[in-house]
Amino acid sequence: VQLQASGGGVVQAGGALRLSCVASGSGFGIGAAGWYRQAPGKERDLVAQITRSGSTNYADSVKGRFIISRDNAKTTHYPQMNSLKPEDTAVYYCYLITLGQRYWGQGTQVTVSS
């Protein structure tokens, strides 16, 4: 299973970005998926998660600003990130839980300027 993340970039505070994570490979089912982020000198923290049934979970710091969704085939999931703040600056990593393990995509940098 391979995950390809994209959509990072530089945005001003108050702006928006949409990341995407595309899963490919064969023989895998669709489980929970989501995103973590890691700022310099900090631990990797959960940002948002969406389950197979579509239930979502968000870090308190992004509730009301980020919305995670996935396509009907459930091979791609997207966090729509609105009202971005400088403290949202980090490398964002997507993941997918399938075949009994967690797979990671490569990181994508999000930089929010003040």
SVG drawing of the C-alpha trace seen along z (x, -y; Angstrom):
<svg xmlns="http://www.w3.org/2000/svg" viewBox="-21 -38 34 47">
<polyline fill="none" stroke="black" stroke-width="0.4" points="0.0,0.0 1.4,-3.4 0.1,-6.8 0.8,-9.9 0.2,-13.2 0.0,-16.6 -1.4,-20.1 1.0,-21.7 2.3,-25.2 2.7,-28.7 -0.4,-30.6 -1.1,-33.8 -2.9,-33.6 -6.6,-33.4 -6.2,-31.5 -7.1,-28.0 -5.5,-24.9 -6.8,-21.5 -4.4,-18.5 -5.1,-15.2 -3.8,-11.7 -4.2,-9.0 -3.9,-5.3 -2.8,-2.9 -1.8,0.8 -3.7,4.0 -5.6,6.2 -6.2,3.6 -9.4,2.7 -10.4,-0.7 -10.1,-1.5 -9.6,-4.6 -7.6,-7.3 -6.3,-10.7 -3.5,-13.2 -0.9,-13.9 1.4,-16.9 4.8,-17.6 6.2,-21.1 9.9,-21.6 11.0,-20.4 7.6,-18.9 6.0,-15.5 3.8,-14.3 0.2,-14.9 -3.1,-13.8 -4.9,-16.5 -8.0,-14.7 -9.3,-11.2 -12.1,-9.7 -13.3,-6.1 -14.6,-3.7 -18.1,-4.6 -17.4,-8.3 -17.2,-9.3 -14.7,-12.1 -12.4,-13.1 -10.4,-16.3 -7.7,-17.8 -9.1,-20.5 -6.8,-23.0 -8.4,-22.6 -12.0,-21.9 -14.3,-24.2 -11.6,-25.1 -10.6,-21.8 -12.9,-19.3 -11.8,-15.9 -13.7,-13.9 -13.0,-11.0 -14.2,-10.1 -16.8,-7.4 -14.1,-4.8 -12.4,-5.7 -9.0,-5.7 -8.5,-9.4 -9.1,-11.6 -8.8,-15.3 -8.6,-17.7 -10.0,-21.1 -8.0,-23.5 -9.7,-26.9 -8.8,-30.0 -5.2,-28.9 -3.0,-30.2 0.8,-30.5 0.7,-27.7 -0.7,-25.4 2.8,-25.4 4.1,-21.9 4.9,-18.9 1.6,-17.0 1.6,-13.2 -1.4,-11.2 -2.0,-7.6 -4.3,-4.7 -5.1,-1.7 -5.6,1.4 -4.4,5.0 -3.8,4.9 -1.3,2.0 -0.9,-1.7 0.6,-3.0 2.1,-6.5 2.5,-8.9 5.4,-11.2 5.1,-14.5 3.9,-17.7 4.9,-21.1 2.3,-23.6 3.6,-27.1 1.3,-29.8 2.7,-33.3 1.5,-36.0"/>
</svg>
